[in-house]
Amino acid sequence: MAGAAASAAAPYRVALVAFPGIRAFDVAVITEVWGTDRTDRGAPAFDLRRVAADGTTAVPMRGGLALHPDRPLDWLAEADLVVVPGLDDHLTPAPAPVLAALRRSHDRGTTVAALCGGAFTLAQAGLLDGRRAITHWRLLDLLRTRHPRVTVVPDALFIEDDNIWTAAGTAAGIDLCLHLVRLAHGAEAAATIARSMVTAPFRTGTQAQFIEHPTHHADRDADALAGVREHALRHLDEPLTVADLAARAGMSPRSFA
């Protein structure tokens, strides 16, 4: 019943903004979240379009990949959400028509989001002037230097300012995309997509990008215990004492426990 209701609703229109230099990983994340039909599992219906200044010419990406756009820039006027992927070279200049189209989208009240180094594209468009933004932790100083009118937030996974969203690097892009689904369609829709992607359904945007500390002993021991876990799973019909499992792990019973 839920799947039928989701299918009957008007598709939520998402524009992936493409131009030479965008990161393949971010394109894949956007496509996985909004470009996969999960209406049979109760997820909303999405209409993801790949939008470029030239709506027909393939956009090259690193690794021999290419993205084939299917809509020109004026389709942004139809979108409920505009998403800008990160960049392989974070100083890549976006084409002037792309920057102008992003400004028009924001002026119309459309939600605009950027993953990782896509914040530099929004900054080029002037959309981050006087606003808070985040990017990958290694790029924070570069963003401050190149775009001094941007209020760069030093430690977050994703943030919003005036309906403009930016995210930290790589996996934080997944967090932001799922959060945008949650805002538009509810927690259950986001959880359905997260389960399909085998990822955490929610990490708060204010969570630190990373915590710098030595690797905990428990983390280092995890691989050593993988063989023990496998042995235990294969012998659940037998007695499995702490002493026996500790011996198999090469540890004392106390440390193993």
Sequence and secondary structure as in RCSB ss.txt:
>XXXX:A:sequence
MAGAAASAAAPYRVALVAFPGIRAFDVAVITEVWGTDRTDRGAPAFDLRRVAADGTTAVPMRGGLALHPDRPLDW
LAEADLVVVPGLDDHLTPAPAPVLAALRRSHDRGTTVAALCGGAFTLAQAGLLDGRRAITHWRLLDLLRTRHPRV
TVVPDALFIEDDNIWTAAGTAAGIDLCLHLVRLAHGAEAAATIARSMVTAPFRTGTQAQFIEHPTHHADRDADAL
AGVREHALRHLDEPLTVADLAARAGMSPRSFA
>XXXX:A:secstr
 HHHHHHHS  EEEEEE  TTB HHHHHHHHHHHSS  GGGT   EEEEEEESSSSS EEETTTEEE   EEGGG
GGG SEEEE  BSSTT    HHHHHHHHHHHHTT EEEE TTHHHHHHHTTTTTTSEE   GGGHHHHHHH TTS
EE SS SEEEETTEEEE STHHHHHHHHHHHHHHH HHHHHHHHHHHTS S   TTS S       HHHHHHHHH
HHHHHHHHHTTTS   HHHHHHHHTS HHHH 
